[in-house]
Amino acid sequence: MDRNELSKGLAVITGASTGIGYELAKCAAREGYDLIIAADETRIQQAAASLKEFGTSVQAIETDLSTEDGVDRLMEAIEASGRSVDLLMANAGRGLGKGFLDQDFGEARKVVDTNIVGTIYLIQQIGNLMRSRGEGRILLTGSIAGFMPGSYQAVYNGTKAFINSFSFALREELKDTGVTVSCLMPGATDTEFFRRADLLDTSVGQAKKDDPAEVAQIGFDAMMDGEGDVVSGWKNRLQAAVANMTPASILAHQHAKMAEPGSGNK
């Protein structure tokens, strides 16, 4: 599908209350798409109010996307709209710092359920509708974190490794259906992620980060152009390339230096 051949329609964006998800919603609104945006916090309503400035329809759904019931609630809103989903940007994600054995297991499970279970459940629902129609675009937010063992972020990095891999597999499965699958793999980005994941005292938490608006635009353009994957920023592309040639034990040690609690104060 050529970028200009896809008529403006409905875009669904998860994790759209702040950060990359909110910026992805802005990209779609600027292009004339109506929006259904979702997140598990009340700030999604504020995001919707701001996005209406672009002149398109915006519906906000506050729901827990780590659960099947929460995803079902989003699907009910989509079905109630009576419209087909043209763009799905599965961006909802959650991080968690500190050593795995020191983490609350409920919080660690929430990372897995949000980043993996809820994401693939939503994609299966909407992906089937797109395939039956023979048209649609899907963008998953992966991460360069998926290229390396994440010491002190072990669960998070593991979930992003899954998403990176899953996106390529799904893209291959859908290659002749008219549905494209793209994966945005950002590096550290200036969002709420590090505060929410309790990583502010780490080296990576205190380092300079990428602009979420720029990251989102790169991902949106890749999706619209039908690209399979995109790593945002030349430093991140270099880091990803190096990670592919470096033994996992060394990567795990290097990641520990960035993400170990208190490393930002050393």
Secondary structure, 3 states (H helix, E strand, C coil): CCHHHCCCCEEEEECCCCHHHHHHHHHHHHCCCEEEEEECCCHHHHHHHHHHHHCCCEEEEECCCCCHHHHHHHHHHHHHHCCCEEEEEECCCCCCCCCHHHCCHHHHHHHHHHHHHHHHHHHHHHHHHHHHHCCEEEEEECCHHHHCCCCCCHHHHHHHHHHHHHHHHHHHHCCCCCEEEEEEECCCECCCHHHHCCCCCCHHHHCCCECHHHHHHHHHHHHHCCCCEEECCHHHHHHHHHHCCCCHHHHHHHHHHHHCCCHHHC
